[in-house]
Amino acid sequence: MKRLFAAIKIKPEENFHEIYHKLKKQLHHEQIKWVDLQNMHITLKFFGETPEEKIPEIVSVLEKIKLQTIAFSIQVNNVGIFGSSYKPRVIWFGIEQCDKLLRLGLNTLKEVEMIGFERDRQNFRPHLTIGRIKNIDNKKRFNEVIHAYKDAEIQSCEVDEMHLYESILLPLGPNYRVIKSFQFTKKPA
């Protein structure tokens, strides 16, 4: 069994680093497990514990999706939370509305459902998880910090490939190993 997911890797640039580190510094007293910058990604589908014999079938479906996808750009903007302001669970960087990304995400969910991987309960909502919250002692201060970045412009990204990853859980955090990459068709000149 391998713990698998399909995702788009995001390479943080200077402004991304700056906002991430400011948040980390301003919230250093809270119990937050920050995602390593080298692990930033937009999850298209989390497969979970998957029998190794299913991997070729997943690869085949992702190959099909790759052929239907033309490279596109996204804008990473704003900071928010999942959960309520009283009980936040995740800090994220948002992805501005992008029809091509939405189509890719929904197409991925539809295609992998046809080979036996059920859709997630939540709707596809592209985002970058930057921190998982264990406990917040000062909720008022926490919400003020998050609110201060709610309209932050973080970075633009070219999306020209997706990856099938294995997530290896280690004591210091997950290690993501690329099983296979899928290059999208380049934008017409």
Stockholm file with secondary structure:
# STOCKHOLM 1.0

chainA/1-189         MKRLFAAIKIKPEENFHEIYHKLKKQLHHEQIKWVDLQNMHITLKFFGETPEEKIPEIVSVLEKIKLQTIAFSIQVNNVGIFGSSYKPRVIWFGIEQCDKLLRLGLNTLKEVEMIGFERDRQNFRPHLTIGRIKNIDNKKRFNEVIHAYKDAEIQSCEVDEMHLYESILLPLGPNYRVIKSFQFTKKPA
#=GR chainA/1-189 SS CEEEEEEEECCCCHHHHHHHHHHHHHTTTSEEEECCGGGCEEEEEEEEEECGGGHHHHHHHHHHHHHTCBCEEEEEEEEEEEECSSSEEEEEEEECCCHHHHHHHHHHHHHHHTTTCCCCSSCCCCEEEEEEEEECSCHHHHHHHHHHTTTCEEEEEEECEEEEEEEEEETTEEEEEEEEEEECBCCCC
#=GC SS_cons         CEEEEEEEECCCCHHHHHHHHHHHHHTTTSEEEECCGGGCEEEEEEEEEECGGGHHHHHHHHHHHHHTCBCEEEEEEEEEEEECSSSEEEEEEEECCCHHHHHHHHHHHHHHHTTTCCCCSSCCCCEEEEEEEEECSCHHHHHHHHHHTTTCEEEEEEECEEEEEEEEEETTEEEEEEEEEEECBCCCC
//
